[in-house]
Amino acid sequence: MTQSLQPRIYVACLAAYNSGHLHGAWIDAAQSSDEIREEIQSMLASSPILQAEEWGIHDFEGFAGIHLSEFAGLEEVSRVAALLVEHGAAFGAFASNFGLEHATGEGFEEAYCGEWESETAYAEHLFDELYLHDVPETVQPYIDYEKFARDLFMCDYYSAQAPQGVFVFRHT
């Protein structure tokens, strides 16, 4: 079962921070960059430091292992958050492996093979789906799914830790 993510960022007023005050707000990241920007402007307007303009992302949660820098672009934060809400933690694993700047929804959908108990479980499923109908029943007990999995995951596939096993991805 895929757990839904609610990516949020904590945006702090840098003028207040540099003056020894903690002033900021938790903001839902799964909205448009313009909406995030409006919430940041509202937070800055209520700063204890007059005419505060600069801000930074000081914390984040719900990003499934993806790391955001303090000065990440709001367009990228919004894009990634929307993909996490749509695809769950599997997208976080994909982006962490593939690189955040290259991780797209289309690329994820092409590569993602599902969540499996293990690499061997996926290999067994794939083998059975592709080849088992061609293998005589008397030979089937001799199929070594662990070795098949090892070969698959050496070149053509990769996996990442999932809550109940592994997320499996095909190299595209």
N, C-alpha and C positions, 0 to 999 in steps of 0.2 A: 504494500500500500504506500503510495506516494504521499508524503507529508507536504501540505501546502506551505509555502514560504511567504513571509511578510517582510521583505527587505526594507530596512530603515537606516537612515544616516543621522548622526548627531552633528549638527553644524554649530560651530562656536564663533562668537564675535571675537576677532583677533585683537581689536582695540581694548576690549574689556579684559581679555586673557592677559595681554601684555601689561595691563594696569593692576593685575592681581585679582580680578573678578571673574567668576565663572558665570558666563551668560551664553546660552545657546538653546537649541530646540531639537527634539527628535522629529524627523520629517519622513513621511512615507515616501520611499524611493520609487515605488511603482506607479508613478504618475508622470505627466509630461515634464520636460525640463523647465518649461515656462511656469508651471504650477509650483515646482520645487523652488525656482528662483523667487516667486512671489512670497512663499513662506520664509525664505531666507531674508528677504527685504523687510518683512514684518518683524522678524526676530531682531534684525539690526536696528529697526526703528524704535524698539523697546529697550535698547541697550542702555546701561547706566553711563556710557560714554557718549557724549553728544557727537553727532555726525559720523557715527561708525559706518565704515564702508567695507572693510575687509573681513573675510570669513574663511574658515577651513573646516574640513571634515575631520573631526576628532575621534569619532567612533562609528561603528556600523554593526548591524546584526541582520541575520537572515540572508546572508549572501553565500551560504553553502561553500565556505572555504575560499571564496574569491576575495582577494585583498584589494582594498581601495586605498589610494594615496590620499593625503590630506588635501591635495588640490586637484583631485579627479574632476574631469569635465562633467557638467550636469547632464549633457546629452548622453554620454556614455553610462553614467550612473542610472539614468532613466531607462535606457535601452537594455542594460544588463538586468535590472530589477524586473522589467516586464518579461524578459525571457525566463528568469527564475520563477516567476509566478506561473507562467504558462507551462514550463517543463519540469519544475522542481529541482531537487538536489542533483539530478543527473546532469542538468545543464551546468551547474557549478563544477562538477567533476570534469566535464568536457572542456569548459573554459580554462580551468586550472591546468589541464594537460596541453591544450591546443594553443593557449595564449589569448588573453582577454581581447586584445585588439583585433584578433582574427576569428573569434568565436561568434558565429551568426546563428540565427534560428534555422536557416536553410542548411548550413553545414552540420548542425546538430542533428537535424532530422535525417540527413543522409547517413550519418555515422552511427547513430544510436541503435543498438540491437536489443535493449531492454535490461532489466535487472534480473540477475540469476543468482542462484544459491552459490555457485562457484564457476570458475572458468571451465571446469570439466563438465558441469551440468549444461553449460551453453554448447560446448563441443558435441556432447551427446545429442542434444536437440538438433543442431545443425547437421550432423552426420545422418541422423535418422530421417530428417526432412529431405536431404539431398540424395543420399545413397542407399539407405536401408532397403528400399524396394528392389534394388539390384543385387543384394547380397543374399545368398541362399540361407535358409534358417539354420542349417547345420553349421554354418560358418559364423553366424552372428555372435555366439558366445565368446569368440576369440578376438573380437574387436576391442582394441585397447584405447578407450576414450581419453585416458590421461595423457597418453603419448600424442594422440590427435590434438588434444587441447594445447599441449606444449608447442607443437608445430604451428598451430593457428596463431597463438599469442606471441610467437617469435617475430612474425612479420606482418601479418594481415590484420590483426586485431590487438586491442589493448583493453585493459580493465582498470577500474578505479573502485576503491572501497565504497560500498553502499550500506545502508542501514541493516539489510538482511542478506548480505552477500557481496556481489560485485555488480557494477554497471559495466556493460560491455559495449565497446565501440569498434567500428570497422574503420581502418585507415582508408581515407578517401583520396 
